[in-house]
Each structure stands twice: as structure tokens, then as C-alpha cells.
Amino acid sequence: IFDVSREETIQAKMIKEPKVSTCQRSVEDRRANPERLNLDRLKLQQIPELRNEQNLKLLNLQNNEIECLQYLDCVPNLIFLDFYHNKLQHLDGTQLEKIAQLRVFM
């Protein structure tokens, strides 16, 4: 377990399990900024499962090493997904269909 924290970012706990990484913010951090989560430059190899983030509208995953889109059904209200500078191999439309509110994918 390690904490992700920066001045502009709300703290989040990242739990790396053998097959799935999980990201979970404290209730206080989620209340302070319920619509934004910044997970850039963490060398993530996959999108973590985002727990209790149903209100998330902006997710920043830029500058990681993520190869595929997954676990996006955890954020049904996502509008903006910054995926710039990752290692996406192919774009599977079925993952994007799970976030019908999505308007911007970079």
C-alpha cells in the first residue's frame, strides 16, 4: 500500500494485489473533491479499480504505462478521461460504452 499525494491531488491509497490494483480515497478526501482524481506519473501498468467513486467526473491517468482500458464501470458519471502518454495497445469500444457520460477522451 502506498499513498498518492501532491499539492493539487487528493490523497488516495493504492493497493497492489497480484492481478488488480485498487484505488480508494478516504471519505474526507472524496468529500473535499468528489469530481476529480489525479493519478498521473505513477508508473501504473493498469487502471486501478476505483472504489466508491461514482461521482467522479474527471480522471487524470496521463504519463503512466497502461496498456488497456478496464474497470471503467466503477465510474459511470465520468465526463473527462485524460489518458495521454500511456501504452494503449488497442481501443475496445465495449469499455467506453460503460461510461456513457464520457465526452472527452485524450
C-alpha positions as CSV (number, residue, x, y, z in Angstrom):
1,I,0.0,0.0,0.0
2,F,1.3,3.4,-0.8
3,D,-0.2,6.9,-0.7
4,V,-0.6,9.1,-3.7
5,S,-0.4,12.7,-2.7
6,R,0.6,16.0,-4.2
7,E,-0.4,19.6,-3.6
8,E,-3.1,19.6,-6.4
9,T,-4.2,16.0,-5.7
10,I,-6.4,14.4,-3.2
11,Q,-4.7,11.5,-1.3
12,A,-5.6,8.0,-2.5
13,K,-4.4,4.7,-1.2
14,M,-3.2,2.4,-4.0
15,I,-3.3,-1.3,-3.1
16,K,-1.4,-3.6,-5.5
17,E,-2.7,-7.1,-5.5
18,P,-1.4,-9.9,-7.8
19,K,-3.9,-9.1,-10.6
20,V,-5.8,-6.0,-9.6
21,S,-4.7,-2.6,-8.3
22,T,-7.3,-0.7,-6.2
23,C,-7.5,3.0,-5.5
24,Q,-9.6,4.2,-2.6
25,R,-9.7,7.7,-1.1
26,S,-10.7,8.5,2.4
27,V,-14.2,9.8,2.9
28,E,-12.8,13.2,3.8
29,D,-10.7,13.5,0.7
30,R,-13.6,12.3,-1.5
31,R,-15.9,14.9,0.0
32,A,-13.3,17.6,-0.5
33,N,-13.0,16.9,-4.2
34,P,-15.6,14.4,-5.3
35,E,-15.4,15.0,-9.0
36,R,-11.6,14.9,-9.7
37,L,-8.9,12.3,-9.2
38,N,-5.3,12.8,-10.4
39,L,-3.3,9.5,-10.8
40,D,-0.7,10.8,-13.3
41,R,3.0,9.8,-13.3
42,L,2.6,6.8,-11.0
43,K,4.0,4.2,-13.4
44,L,0.7,2.4,-13.3
45,Q,0.5,-0.6,-15.6
46,Q,-3.3,-0.9,-15.4
47,I,-6.2,1.3,-14.5
48,P,-6.9,0.6,-10.8
49,E,-10.3,-0.4,-9.6
50,L,-11.7,2.9,-8.3
51,R,-13.7,2.2,-5.2
52,N,-16.6,4.5,-4.1
53,E,-16.0,6.9,-7.0
54,Q,-19.5,7.0,-8.6
55,N,-19.4,10.9,-8.6
56,L,-16.1,11.1,-10.4
57,K,-16.2,13.3,-13.5
58,L,-12.6,13.9,-14.3
59,L,-9.9,11.2,-14.1
60,N,-6.3,12.0,-15.0
61,L,-4.2,8.9,-15.8
62,Q,-1.7,10.6,-18.1
63,N,2.0,9.6,-18.2
64,N,1.6,6.1,-16.9
65,E,2.3,2.7,-18.6
66,I,-1.3,1.5,-19.0
67,E,-1.9,-0.8,-22.0
68,C,-5.7,-1.3,-21.9
69,L,-8.9,0.2,-20.6
70,Q,-10.5,-1.7,-17.8
71,Y,-12.5,-1.1,-14.6
72,L,-14.3,1.9,-16.1
73,D,-17.7,0.6,-15.0
74,C,-16.7,1.9,-11.5
75,V,-17.0,5.5,-12.7
76,P,-20.3,5.7,-14.6
77,N,-20.5,9.5,-14.4
78,L,-17.1,10.2,-15.9
79,I,-17.0,13.0,-18.4
80,F,-13.3,13.6,-18.9
81,L,-10.6,10.9,-19.2
82,D,-7.0,12.0,-19.7
83,F,-5.1,9.0,-20.9
84,Y,-2.3,10.9,-22.7
85,H,1.1,9.3,-22.9
86,N,0.3,5.7,-21.9
87,K,0.9,2.4,-23.8
88,L,-2.6,1.7,-25.1
89,Q,-2.4,-1.3,-27.5
90,H,-6.0,-1.1,-28.8
91,L,-9.2,0.7,-28.0
92,D,-12.0,-1.6,-27.1
93,G,-15.3,0.2,-27.6
94,T,-17.1,-2.1,-25.0
95,Q,-15.1,-0.4,-22.2
96,L,-16.0,3.1,-23.4
97,E,-19.7,2.1,-23.6
98,K,-19.7,1.5,-19.9
99,I,-19.2,5.2,-19.3
100,A,-22.0,6.7,-21.4
101,Q,-21.4,10.2,-20.0
102,L,-17.9,10.4,-21.3
103,R,-17.4,13.4,-23.6
104,V,-13.6,13.8,-23.7
105,F,-11.0,11.1,-24.1
106,M,-7.5,12.2,-24.6
